[in-house]
Amino acid sequence: MELWFTENHTDNVRFSIKIKRQIVNEKTPYQQIDIFDTEEFGKVFVLDGYIMLTEKDEFIYHEMITHPAFAVHPCIKNILVIGAGDGGTIRELTKYDSVEHIDMVEIDERVVAVSKEFLPFTACRLDDPRVHIFYQDGMEYVRARGNEYDLIIVDSTDPLGPGTSLFTREFYSDCFKALHEDGILINQHESPFYKNDAEAAKSIHGKIAGVFPIALVYQFHMPTYPSGHWLFGFTSKKYHPVGDIRCADWDTLGIKTKYYNTALHAGSFALPNYVLEILQY
Amino acid sequence: MELWFTENHTDNVRFSIKIKRQIVNEKTPYQQIDIFDTEEFGKVFVLDGYIMLTEKDEFIYHEMITHPAFAVHPCIKNILVIGAGDGGTIRELTKYDSVEHIDMVEIDERVVAVSKEFLPFTACRLDDPRVHIFYQDGMEYVRARGNEYDLIIVDSTDPLGPGTSLFTREFYSDCFKALHEDGILINQHESPFYKNDAEAAKSIHGKIAGVFPIALVYQFHMPTYPSGHWLFGFTSKKYHPVGDIRCADWDTLGIKTKYYNTALHAGSFALPNYVLEILQY
């Protein structure tokens, strides 16, 4: 017998992974959660039919969503993370001794629970004493904050289902207000390749660039996401992601990474012409 | 009715494209050629079951295999291209007025013939008077050359089937001999992500670095290749691909590109840690 999981990247493109067994199959009030065990990718975590992470390549996503801000901002102490219930982003953030406080806002308590049980490679630091988890809507949480954070990370799903409100101009304005005057916002920015993803990337950039003085986009290779070409946004009130990079300081910290390094950091902001055109830089 | 083409990226990973119709299905003395028409990618050109190019993203591969050498070497006149029967590499090379002579060595005459008939978007410049096509084995052709070329491009298939000899140390030594004293070799370098591809990338780099004084690798996003994370080698007798880049000179040429630009050129040589480890830089 063969068991295959298939994700539709578009109506005309399918990506399929051979499954050893299904570990979780649960409908929560917010979404459908599935976890599979696979030969190629180890554990595969799926929300509403879309791969969120695999054990084999999650390090790329989680390193790239966290470390660039730390190589630019000289002292990140207070952090807000929205989404990220699998814990991978938290695992990377807790590598920094300078970090004093992390508020994590995840709408779906079950994501954290199943991650703790079945995805220990990402969930391993969710019990760090600096981490404070709030199970509520990210947009509502941010609305009530002001001048509190050095860094906000929006580790959202796609602009569908429970994550939709995290792609509005109103939300980005609330993030601006919640950040200190030298604060940085990093957000999941979709992909430039397939039409729907590219339209989302364009829309996100237009909204953020209307709110923040510095709004740039960086790219990375994410093999299990559609097209493998994925983007994050580096949005900031003060620091430029390349001009203000402090390579030697970051290197001195001795943070162990498998994808990120400071040369790659600078390189990842050099985008292809067709991506620049989509974003209308 | 639905018709789907599936490529096995590994034994456990499949990539499938919805097909409108099959245009070519031909067994040559060297390989199986298929061409499909698709909604998502336009024409899709397949050799021995592996996607060689699609109309939607071939520009990425063909721009990245050609333009970096021209932004570094001040005067490329004589070029040898091995493989590349679809014509996409030739299309990009013929954008340069400085180019005087291009020898193209393609083992399979039928690849050129079907490309001219069905892939005009890549084959459009194969009749340029500067292009001289030889239908023979690339390795044998190079063996007989000495001090003739400014640039050699090895636009090969994977290290399987008719392309195998293009991945030997002997072949790279013959390329060294065939190049001028400031010559550059650009080669298809596989991918770092899936095990077999990564082993090939490691093997290629080890062999080339044993022959040329400068042997570096650069990366790009190739959505229809396995993992979307693909590599080319920039190997050189004299010029460093980043240290010797002449951005202003290249920009002055006014070459139109959809992926390549000189900022991205420099950035593409900044590799992730896990790739550096595979290549043992």
Interface residues (C-beta under 8 A of the other chain):
Chain A: W4 T10 D11 N12 V13 R14 F15 S16 I17 K18 T38 E39 E40 D57 I60 F193 Y194 Q219 H221 M222 P223 S227 G228 H229 T257 K258 Y259 Y260 N261 A263 L264 A266 G267 S268 F269 A270 L271 P272 N273 Y274
Chain B: W4 T10 D11 N12 V13 R14 F15 S16 I17 K18 T38 E39 E40 D57 I60 F193 Y194 Q219 H221 M222 P223 S227 G228 H229 T257 K258 Y259 Y260 N261 A263 L264 H265 A266 G267 S268 F269 A270 L271 P272 N273 Y274
